[in-house]
Amino acid sequence: MKVIAVYLLAVLGGNTYPSTNDLKDILGSVGSEADDDIIELLLSEVKGKDITELIASGREKLASIPCGGGGGAVAATAVGGGTGGGAAAAPEPKKEDKVEEKEESDDDMGFSLFD
């Protein structure tokens, strides 16, 4: 991940196609190192490709992955599964009505910040 981050930093810095040495220089400036094989693999995968197009295609792929929602009921059942055969569903949390507190004016304190 740090090699990808360094690559993106280099591209954002104006170097459209950074080299292995460019990435090593950036990593070295913060006292970090990376394996040459990993850098070469990344550079071979992105060679000749526009970074904005790569990011856009990655977003499309991520959008097709189902995530979130629906997992809470399964987790609650697994946690409460040892309580007996007829465990009831967890009650829904009550919605609390928020009562807005009236702001106190400066007159109540006997002074004003601007007097």
C-alpha positions, 0 to 999 in steps of 0.5 A: 500500500505504501508503494501505491501511495508513493506512486500517487504522491509522485503523480500528484506532484507532477511526475506523470510516469514516475520511475523506480528511483523516483519512488525510492527517493520519496520513500527514502525522504521519510525513512522508509524502504520498499522491495524493488520487486513490489515497485517494479510490479506496480510500475509494470501494471500501470505502465502507459495508463492514465491514473485518473482512468485507473481510479475511475475503473477501480471505483466502478469495480468497488461499486459492484461489490455488495457491502454493509447492511443486513449483517447486524441481525446475523451478528446479534443472533450469533452472539445471543445464540446460547441463551436458549431455543426461543430467543426473541429479537432485540428490541429496536432502540427508542428514538429520543426526542431532542429538547433544544436548550435555550441559550442563556443570554449575556444579561444573565451573567451580569456582563457582556464581552463587548462592553 
